[in-house]
Amino acid sequence: MPEYLAPGVYVEETSYRSKTIEGVSTSTAGFVGPARFGPTEGEPELLTGFADFERIYGGLDMLNFTGESGKTHNYLAHAVRAFFEEGGKRLYVSRVCDTSAFKAALTINGAGSPPAGTVAVNARYPGEAGNVVVAFTFKLSRNILDTGGVPELMGASNYDLVWVTDTASPPASPPGTGDLYWLEKYFDNNLWTYRLRKEDPGDTENDYLVSELDDTVEVRILTVSVAMGALGAFSHEQSWEDLSFHPGHKSALTKVFTAEPANRSTALYVPLVMEAGGLKNGVAIAEVLLAQLGDSVASPPVSWLDILSESDPTPSELTFKIQLANGSDGNRPGAEQFKGSEDAVTGLKSGLTAFEDLEDISIVAAPGSSCTDYDDESDRAATVRYLISHCEKMRYRIGVLDSTDGQMVSEVRSYRGKLDSKHAALYYPWIKVLDPVTGEELNLPPSGFVSGIYARNDVEYGVHKAPANEVVRMAIGFETLLNKAQQEVLNPEGVNCFRFFEGRGYRLWGARTITSDPEWKYVNLRRYFAYLERSIEKHTQWVVFENNSTPLWGNVRSTVEDFLYNEWKSNHLMGDEPKEAYFVRCDRSTMTQNDIDNGRLICLIGVAPVRPAEFVIFRIGQWTADRKK
């Protein structure tokens, strides 16, 4: 408590109300699976739309795994699209990739003299989609040399690369018909100016001060723009304008396309890496790239020299293109890749393991992992078990499981019989959509659609309501059209079915988990308790290390009761009055002296959740007006 040492008036702030508990979000999902491009380890980025997925992980085009005769549908990308189309708002994606996958690359070799060394251009991540076309466009500015009075460069920056040409005949200083230099800020005669550098610092044999230039010389800034064509994984062109060649420039090629980015946006949204091995200045790097134009640097095309008159604002442009090659999707990832791991050196995580550090995920799926394209049935089964194990370990998550494509009713029933968990739900059959890539009908695993329906249900109604009797917006059919008799076989087993109803469309018609424990057989019950538990846990952290005595117990009771009262008022709990809906006890009846001595505060909470009206029964009989009551 504060000290009172000198006489005076003391004003103190205090609180006479209990702490509050805010309900946590339950609509954030996490998908794991192979994609065309993007990071394969590290913390996944939060996506808020399918466009985010395209920029980082590529589009819907098919995957081409090594050793397989044909291409495979990109089930993860289709599931992400379905998630957002069905009403999902927030999604994390963990890309899995076999270690045999390769990054697309090309080494640009210097040609002729003086270029020496190479410039390597690589895709940042492995995948066949990295085999893109990259265009380099060189641009010259206006003449930036002002010789009126003291010669100076207008609009130049440190490390800019300049093209110097001599318009006099015979040539004046510096000698030659034209050459490349990089600018270095230089303090000369009590003034800041520039020194035109040819080599690295320390080699001044070919250097010139701006003060040595005269009106027979033109100096133009040379920049380069890089564009990656709308090919491969990317449905749009990406471009980077007005880049410099010198490694020291703030917009240097090797900084914009660095292999070890300092910020997350570069790592996610810049898909190229450029390295200049052994080339230490902008002149050397530029000469290697310019050699690809097919002209000697010392004798540039006329279009370089004969453009940019004072009345012509258009810069000169020359372009060459390269095709990155040898990118590969590698082998089809197996159960161990889906499970993921933590790198012992870097600490980066992959697969499902990458989701362990993300607290806001409540829905997890591995779209397409149950597909028969995965020939090894035991490997498919292992992936499902890893998914269930992850959800049970993380406690507040539910796994959305896909049935196998092409399964009959008896087969999916047998498949369900091998699983038992209150943290997972199984859905059947696969959903038929129109593939936007091929324009043909395509059967997709249901987990992406279901996860979106979960999120839509939570936003529109609340997590307490069963996510069923909801329209599947993207569906144009199902792989198997089920009738009532077939669902009567599957529903008691905990297999959630999709049904078509005349006049009501294609709907999700089931909301059960795959547990043998009848107390947790409904999806909404499991998810609602996860919501309650997580909300209470997250917003009662202030209790830790407080004095474990009667005032604290009363404060805890009041905090939890206020939260549950709000749930009851929102019709999320049963009961006509609060005492029928919930109880909260935290006093001497819930703790022994031994508990208190060992620092344990025990609060007992009981709630009466709302269960879905799964079977609606109307009993109708004949009644006559003169019947005696």
C-alpha positions in Angstrom: 0.0 0.0 0.0 1.2 3.6 -0.5 3.2 5.3 2.3 1.8 8.3 4.1 4.8 10.2 5.5 4.0 13.9 5.2 0.7 15.6 6.2 -1.5 16.3 3.2 -4.3 15.1 1.0 -3.8 11.8 -0.9 -6.0 10.8 -3.8 -5.9 7.1 -4.8 -7.6 5.1 -7.4 -9.5 1.9 -6.5 -12.0 -0.5 -8.1 -15.3 -1.6 -6.6 -16.3 -3.9 -9.4 -15.2 -7.4 -10.4 -13.1 -8.1 -13.4 -14.8 -9.0 -16.7 -14.5 -12.0 -19.0 -14.7 -11.4 -22.7 -15.7 -14.3 -25.0 -12.9 -15.5 -27.3 -13.2 -15.9 -31.0 -14.1 -19.4 -32.3 -14.1 -18.9 -36.0 -10.4 -18.9 -36.9 -9.2 -22.0 -38.7 -5.9 -23.6 -39.6 -5.3 -25.7 -42.7 -2.3 -27.9 -43.4 -1.4 -29.3 -46.8 0.8 -29.0 -49.9 0.6 -25.9 -52.0 2.3 -24.6 -55.2 4.6 -22.1 -53.5 5.3 -20.3 -50.2 7.1 -20.9 -46.9 7.3 -24.4 -45.5 8.3 -23.6 -42.0 8.0 -20.8 -39.5 4.9 -19.2 -38.0 2.0 -19.2 -40.6 0.6 -15.9 -41.7 -3.0 -14.9 -41.0 -5.1 -14.8 -44.2 -8.3 -12.8 -44.5 -9.2 -13.6 -48.1 -8.3 -16.0 -50.9 -6.2 -13.2 -52.5 -3.9 -13.4 -49.6 -3.4 -17.1 -50.2 -2.7 -16.5 -53.9 0.0 -14.0 -53.1 1.8 -16.2 -50.7 1.0 -19.8 -51.6 0.0 -19.6 -55.3 -3.3 -20.3 -57.0 -5.6 -23.2 -57.8 -3.4 -24.9 -60.5 -2.6 -28.5 -60.1 0.5 -29.9 -58.3 3.0 -32.1 -60.1 4.6 -34.6 -57.6 7.8 -36.4 -58.6 7.3 -40.0 -59.7 3.6 -39.7 -60.4 2.2 -40.1 -63.9 -0.2 -37.2 -63.7 -0.9 -34.0 -61.9 -2.9 -33.8 -58.7 -5.6 -31.4 -57.8 -4.6 -28.6 -55.4 -7.0 -29.6 -52.6 -5.5 -27.1 -50.1 -6.1 -24.1 -52.4 -9.6 -25.2 -53.2 -10.3 -25.7 -49.5 -9.1 -22.2 -48.7 -11.3 -20.8 -51.5 -14.3 -22.8 -50.1 -13.6 -21.6 -46.6 -13.9 -17.9 -47.5 -16.8 -18.5 -49.9 -18.7 -20.3 -47.2 -18.3 -17.4 -44.7 -14.9 -17.9 -43.1 -13.0 -14.7 -42.1 -9.6 -15.7 -40.7 -7.4 -18.6 -41.7 -3.8 -19.8 -41.1 -2.1 -22.1 -43.6 0.9 -24.3 -43.0 2.3 -25.6 -46.2 3.9 -29.1 -46.1 6.5 -30.0 -48.6 8.7 -33.1 -49.2 12.4 -32.4 -48.8 13.1 -33.4 -52.4 11.4 -30.3 -53.7 13.7 -27.8 -55.5 13.7 -24.1 -55.9 13.6 -22.7 -59.4 16.8 -20.9 -60.3 19.0 -19.4 -63.1 22.5 -18.0 -63.0 23.2 -15.0 -65.3 26.8 -15.2 -66.5 28.9 -12.3 -67.5 29.7 -12.1 -71.2 32.7 -10.5 -72.9 34.9 -8.0 -71.1 34.9 -6.4 -68.6 32.0 -8.2 -66.9 33.2 -10.8 -64.4 31.3 -13.0 -62.0 27.6 -14.0 -62.0 24.2 -12.9 -60.8 22.0 -15.7 -59.5 18.2 -15.4 -59.5 16.3 -18.0 -57.5 12.7 -18.6 -56.4 12.5 -18.0 -52.7 10.6 -21.2 -52.0 10.6 -24.7 -53.5 8.0 -25.7 -56.1 7.4 -26.1 -59.8 5.4 -22.9 -59.7 8.7 -21.0 -59.2 9.5 -21.6 -62.9 8.5 -18.0 -63.8 9.6 -15.5 -66.4 11.5 -12.6 -64.9 12.0 -9.4 -66.9 14.7 -6.8 -66.3 14.0 -3.3 -67.8 16.8 -0.7 -67.7 15.9 3.0 -67.7 18.0 6.1 -68.1 17.0 9.4 -66.6 17.5 12.9 -68.0 20.9 14.5 -67.9 21.4 15.4 -64.2 24.7 17.3 -64.6 24.4 21.1 -64.1 27.5 23.0 -65.3 26.2 26.5 -64.7 28.7 27.8 -62.3 30.1 24.9 -60.0 29.4 21.6 -61.7 26.9 19.5 -59.6 24.5 16.6 -60.0 20.8 17.4 -59.6 18.6 14.8 -58.0 21.3 12.2 -57.4 21.8 10.0 -54.3 24.6 8.2 -52.8 25.4 4.8 -54.5 23.3 5.8 -57.6 24.6 4.2 -60.8 25.2 6.7 -63.6 25.9 6.5 -67.3 28.5 9.1 -68.4 28.8 10.1 -72.1 31.1 12.6 -73.7 29.4 14.8 -76.3 32.6 16.5 -77.4 34.8 15.6 -80.3 37.5 14.8 -79.6 36.4 13.3 -76.2 37.0 15.3 -73.1 37.2 14.2 -69.4 36.4 11.5 -68.4 37.8 9.7 -71.5 35.7 7.3 -73.6 32.4 7.5 -75.4 30.5 6.4 -72.3 30.9 4.4 -69.2 29.2 3.3 -66.0 30.1 4.8 -62.6 28.6 4.6 -59.1 28.3 7.8 -57.0 30.0 8.2 -53.6 29.3 11.3 -51.5 32.5 13.2 -51.1 33.5 16.3 -49.1 35.6 18.5 -51.4 36.7 22.1 -50.8 34.3 22.5 -47.8 31.4 21.3 -50.0 29.6 18.0 -50.3 29.8 16.7 -53.8 30.0 13.3 -55.5 32.9 11.2 -56.7 32.3 9.0 -59.7 33.6 5.6 -58.7 34.5 2.7 -61.0 35.9 0.1 -58.6 35.6 -0.7 -54.9 36.7 1.8 -52.3 40.5 2.0 -52.1 41.0 1.8 -55.9 40.8 5.4 -57.1 42.6 5.0 -60.4 39.5 5.5 -62.5 37.6 7.9 -60.2 36.5 11.4 -61.1 35.1 14.3 -59.0 32.0 16.1 -60.3 34.0 19.3 -60.3 36.2 17.7 -63.1 33.2 17.4 -65.4 32.3 20.1 -68.0 29.5 20.9 -70.3 30.6 18.4 -72.9 29.6 15.6 -70.6 26.1 14.2 -69.9 25.3 12.2 -66.7 22.2 10.0 -66.5 21.1 7.8 -63.7 20.6 4.1 -64.7 18.0 2.1 -62.8 16.4 -1.2 -63.4 12.9 -2.5 -62.9 12.1 -6.1 -62.3 8.8 -7.8 -63.3 7.6 -11.3 -62.6 5.1 -12.4 -65.2 1.6 -13.7 -64.5 2.8 -17.3 -64.8 3.2 -20.3 -62.6 1.6 -20.0 -59.1 0.8 -16.3 -59.6 -2.3 -15.0 -61.2 -1.0 -11.4 -61.3 2.1 -9.7 -62.4 4.4 -8.4 -59.7 6.9 -5.6 -60.4 9.5 -3.6 -58.5 10.3 -0.2 -59.9 13.5 2.0 -60.0 15.9 -0.3 -58.3 19.6 0.3 -58.0 22.5 -1.9 -58.7 25.0 -1.0 -55.9 24.6 -3.2 -52.8 24.9 -0.1 -50.6 21.9 1.7 -52.1 18.6 1.6 -50.1 16.8 0.2 -53.1 19.5 -2.2 -54.2 18.6 -5.4 -56.1 20.4 -7.5 -53.5 18.4 -5.8 -50.7 15.0 -5.9 -52.2 15.5 -9.6 -53.2 17.7 -10.6 -50.3 17.9 -14.2 -49.2 17.6 -13.2 -45.5 14.9 -10.5 -45.3 14.8 -8.3 -42.3 11.0 -8.0 -42.4 8.2 -10.5 -42.7 6.5 -8.8 -45.7 9.6 -9.4 -47.9 9.8 -13.0 -46.8 6.1 -13.6 -47.7 5.4 -11.3 -50.7 8.7 -11.1 -52.6 9.1 -14.5 -54.3 12.5 -14.0 -55.8 16.0 -14.0 -54.4 18.9 -12.3 -56.1 22.6 -12.9 -55.2 25.7 -11.3 -56.8 28.4 -13.7 -55.9 31.8 -11.9 -55.9 30.4 -8.7 -57.3 31.0 -5.9 -54.8 29.7 -2.7 -56.5 26.9 -1.6 -58.8 29.1 -1.2 -61.9 30.1 -4.9 -61.8 26.5 -6.1 -61.2 25.1 -3.8 -63.9 27.6 -4.9 -66.5 26.7 -8.6 -66.0 23.0 -7.8 -66.5 23.5 -5.4 -69.4 25.6 -8.0 -71.2 22.3 -10.0 -71.6 21.1 -7.3 -74.0 23.5 -8.6 -76.6 25.4 -5.3 -76.9 28.8 -4.3 -75.6 28.5 -2.0 -72.7 31.2 0.3 -74.2 29.1 0.7 -77.4 25.5 0.9 -76.2 22.6 1.0 -78.6 21.8 4.3 -80.2 18.5 4.3 -78.4 20.4 4.7 -75.2 22.2 7.8 -76.3 19.6 9.5 -78.6 16.7 9.7 -76.2 15.7 12.1 -73.5 16.0 15.5 -75.1 14.9 18.3 -72.8 11.4 18.1 -74.3 11.1 14.4 -74.1 10.1 13.2 -70.6 10.0 9.5 -71.5 13.1 7.5 -70.2 14.8 5.0 -72.4 14.0 1.4 -71.8 15.7 -1.8 -72.8 14.5 -5.2 -71.5 15.6 -8.8 -71.4 13.8 -11.8 -69.9 15.0 -14.9 -68.2 13.1 -18.1 -67.4 13.7 -19.7 -64.1 14.0 -23.5 -64.3 14.3 -26.8 -62.4 11.7 -25.9 -59.7 10.0 -29.0 -58.4 7.1 -30.0 -56.1 9.1 -33.0 -54.9 7.5 -36.2 -53.7 4.0 -36.3 -52.4 4.2 -35.3 -48.6 3.3 -38.1 -46.2 2.0 -38.3 -42.6 5.2 -37.2 -41.1 5.3 -34.0 -43.1 1.7 -33.3 -42.1 2.6 -33.8 -38.5 5.6 -31.5 -38.8 8.5 -30.9 -36.6 10.7 -28.3 -35.0 14.2 -27.6 -36.4 16.8 -28.2 -33.7 19.0 -25.4 -35.0 16.6 -22.6 -36.2 13.7 -23.5 -34.0 11.3 -23.1 -36.9 8.3 -25.4 -36.9 6.4 -27.0 -39.8 3.1 -28.8 -40.4 0.7 -29.1 -37.6 3.5 -28.4 -35.2 3.6 -24.8 -36.5 0.0 -24.3 -35.2 1.0 -25.0 -31.6 2.2 -21.4 -30.9 -1.0 -19.8 -32.3 -3.6 -19.4 -29.6 -6.6 -18.2 -31.7 -7.1 -21.3 -33.9 -10.2 -23.3 -33.0 -10.8 -25.3 -36.2 -8.1 -27.5 -37.8 -8.2 -29.5 -41.1 -5.9 -31.2 -43.5 -7.9 -30.9 -46.8 -7.2 -33.7 -49.3 -5.0 -35.8 -47.0 -7.6 -38.6 -47.1 -7.6 -38.6 -50.9 -6.9 -42.0 -52.6 -4.1 -40.2 -54.6 -2.2 -41.0 -51.4 -1.7 -44.7 -52.2 -0.6 -45.8 -48.8 -3.7 -46.3 -46.7 -1.8 -46.6 -43.5 -0.2 -43.2 -44.2 -3.6 -41.6 -44.7 -4.8 -43.1 -41.4 -1.7 -41.8 -39.6 -2.4 -38.3 -40.9 -5.9 -38.4 -39.5 -4.5 -39.6 -36.1 -1.9 -36.8 -36.1 -4.7 -34.3 -36.7 -6.8 -35.7 -33.9 -3.9 -35.9 -31.5 -3.0 -32.2 -32.3 -6.6 -31.1 -31.4 -6.7 -33.1 -28.2 -3.3 -31.8 -27.2 -4.3 -28.2 -27.8 -7.7 -28.8 -25.9 -9.7 -25.9 -27.4 -9.7 -27.1 -31.0 -11.8 -29.4 -33.1 -10.6 -31.4 -36.1 -12.7 -31.5 -39.3 -12.1 -34.8 -40.9 -12.7 -35.8 -44.5 -14.0 -39.1 -45.7 -12.1 -40.8 -48.5 -13.2 -40.0 -52.0 -15.2 -42.7 -53.7 -16.3 -44.4 -50.5 -19.6 -46.3 -50.3 -21.8 -46.1 -47.3 -20.5 -49.3 -45.8 -16.9 -48.2 -46.4 -17.3 -44.8 -44.6 -19.1 -46.6 -41.8 -16.1 -48.9 -41.4 -13.7 -46.0 -41.6 -15.6 -44.2 -38.8 -15.4 -47.3 -36.7 -11.6 -46.9 -36.4 -11.8 -43.5 -34.8 -12.9 -42.2 -31.4 -12.5 -38.6 -30.2 -14.6 -35.8 -28.8 -12.3 -33.3 -30.5 -13.1 -34.3 -34.1 -16.0 -34.7 -36.5 -16.2 -36.7 -39.8 -18.1 -35.5 -42.9 -19.3 -37.4 -46.0 -19.5 -37.4 -49.0 -17.2 -35.1 -51.0 -18.7 -31.9 -52.5 -19.0 -31.3 -56.2 -18.1 -27.8 -57.5 -17.2 -26.2 -60.8 -13.5 -25.9 -61.1 -12.6 -22.3 -62.0 -9.3 -23.4 -63.6 -10.7 -26.1 -66.0 -14.4 -25.2 -66.1 -15.2 -28.9 -65.3 -16.9 -30.5 -62.4 -14.6 -31.4 -59.5 -15.2 -33.3 -56.3 -13.5 -31.7 -53.3 -13.0 -32.8 -49.7 -15.7 -31.3 -47.4 -13.4 -30.0 -44.7 -12.8 -26.6 -46.3 -16.6 -26.1 -46.8 -17.4 -27.3 -43.3 -14.8 -25.0 -41.7 -16.3 -22.0 -43.5 -19.8 -23.1 -42.3 -18.5 -23.3 -38.7 -17.2 -19.8 -39.0 -20.4 -18.5 -40.6 -22.6 -20.2 -38.0 -20.5 -18.7 -35.2 -20.8 -15.1 -36.6 -24.5 -15.3 -37.5 -25.8 -17.3 -34.5 -23.1 -18.2 -32.1 -20.9 -21.2 -31.3 -23.6 -22.6 -29.0 -25.7 -23.5 -32.1 -25.1 -26.7 -34.0 -23.4 -25.9 -37.4 -25.9 -27.9 -39.4 -29.0 -27.3 -41.6 -26.8 -24.8 -43.5 -26.7 -24.3 -47.2 -23.4 -25.3 -48.9 -23.1 -22.2 -51.1 -20.5 -23.5 -53.6 -22.0 -26.9 -54.1 -23.5 -28.0 -57.5 -23.9 -31.5 -56.2 -22.3 -34.2 -54.1 -20.2 -37.2 -55.0 -22.9 -39.4 -53.7 -26.5 -38.4 -53.3 -27.7 -39.9 -50.0 -31.3 -40.7 -49.0 -32.9 -40.8 -45.6 -32.4 -44.6 -45.2 -28.7 -44.3 -45.8 -28.3 -41.4 -43.4 -30.2 -43.5 -40.8 -27.2 -45.9 -41.0 -24.5 -43.2 -40.8 -25.9 -40.6 -38.4 -25.9 -42.9 -35.3 -22.3 -43.7 -36.0 -21.3 -40.1 -35.9 -20.9 -39.6 -39.7 -22.2 -36.1 -40.6 -23.8 -36.2 -44.1 -24.5 -33.8 -46.8 -28.0 -34.1 -48.3 -29.9 -32.6 -51.2 -33.5 -31.5 -50.5 -35.8 -30.5 -53.3 -36.6 -26.8 -52.9 -34.1 -26.3 -50.1 -30.8 -27.0 -52.0 -27.6 -28.7 -50.9 -27.2 -28.7 -47.1 -25.0 -30.0 -44.3 -27.3 -32.3 -42.4 -25.4 -33.5 -39.3 -23.6 -32.2 -36.3 -22.0 -35.0 -34.3 -18.5 -35.8 -33.2 -16.8 -39.2 -33.5 -16.8 -39.9 -29.8 -18.3 -42.9 -28.0 -19.0 -40.7 -25.0 -22.6 -39.6 -25.3 -22.0 -36.5 -23.2 -19.9 -35.0 -26.0 -21.6 -36.3 -29.1 -22.7 -33.0 -30.5 -20.2 -30.7 -32.3 -21.7 -27.5 -30.9 -21.5 -28.8 -27.3 -17.8 -29.6 -27.7 -17.1 -26.2 -29.3 -19.2 -24.3 -26.8 -17.4 -25.7 -23.9 -14.1 -25.0 -25.5 -15.3 -21.4 -25.9 -16.3 -21.2 -22.2 -13.1 -22.8 -20.9 -10.8 -20.7 -23.1 -12.6 -17.4 -22.3 -12.4 -18.1 -18.5 -8.8 -19.2 -18.7 -7.6 -16.3 -20.8 -9.4 -13.6 -18.7 -8.7 -14.8 -15.2 -4.9 -14.7 -15.5 -4.9 -11.7 -13.1 -5.8 -14.1 -10.3 -2.4 -15.8 -10.3 -0.3 -14.8 -7.2 -3.1 -12.8 -5.6 -3.7 -13.5 -1.9 -5.6 -16.8 -1.7 -8.3 -15.7 0.7 -12.0 -14.9 1.0 -12.0 -11.6 -0.8 -10.3 -13.2 -3.8 -12.7 -16.1 -3.8 -15.6 -13.7 -3.9 -14.1 -11.7 -6.7 -13.5 -14.9 -8.8 -17.1 -16.0 -8.2 -18.4 -12.6 -9.2 -16.3 -12.5 -12.4 -17.3 -15.9 -13.6 -21.0 -15.4 -12.6 -21.2 -12.2 -14.6 -19.8 -13.9 -17.7 -22.2 -16.9 -17.4 -25.2 -14.6 -16.7 -24.5 -12.8 -20.0 -24.4 -16.2 -21.7 -27.8 -17.1 -20.1 -29.3 -13.8 -21.1 -28.2 -14.5 -24.7 -30.1 -17.8 -24.6 -26.9 -19.8 -24.8 -27.8 -21.8 -21.7 -30.9 -23.8 -20.6 -33.0 -22.6 -17.7 -35.8 -20.1 -16.9 -33.6 -18.4 -14.3 -29.9 -18.2 -13.7 -29.8 -20.8 -10.9 -31.1 -23.3 -13.4 -28.6 -22.4 -16.0 -25.3 -22.4 -14.1 -23.7 -22.4 -10.7 -20.3 -21.1 -9.5 -18.7 -22.1 -6.2 -15.3 -20.9 -4.9 -15.1 -21.1 -1.1 -14.1 -23.4 1.7 -16.4 -26.1 0.3 -14.3 -26.4 -2.8 -10.8 -26.2 -1.2 -9.2 -28.0 1.7 -6.6 -26.4 3.9 -4.1 -28.6 2.1 -5.1 -27.0 -1.2 -4.7 -23.5 0.2 -1.3 -24.4 1.8 -0.1 -25.5 -1.6 -1.3 -22.4 -3.4 -4.4 -23.9 -5.1 -7.5 -21.9 -5.7 -10.3 -24.3 -6.9 -13.5 -22.9 -8.5 -16.3 -25.3 -9.4 -18.5 -24.3 -12.4 -21.5 -26.1 -13.7 -23.5 -25.0 -16.8 -26.6 -26.4 -18.5 -25.7 -26.2 -22.3 -28.3 -26.1 -25.1 -28.4 -29.2 -27.2 -29.7 -29.3 -30.8 -33.2 -30.4 -31.7 -31.9 -33.2 -33.9 -35.2 -35.1 -34.0 -38.3 -33.0 -34.2 -41.4 -35.1 -33.4 -45.0 -33.9 -33.8 -47.5 -36.4 -32.4 -50.9 -35.9 -34.1 -54.1 -37.7 -33.3 -57.9 -37.2 -33.8 -59.8 -35.1 -31.4 -63.6 -34.5 -31.3 -65.3 -31.4 -30.0 -67.5 -33.2 -27.5 -64.7 -35.3 -26.0 -64.8 -35.0 -22.2 -61.6 -33.8 -20.6 
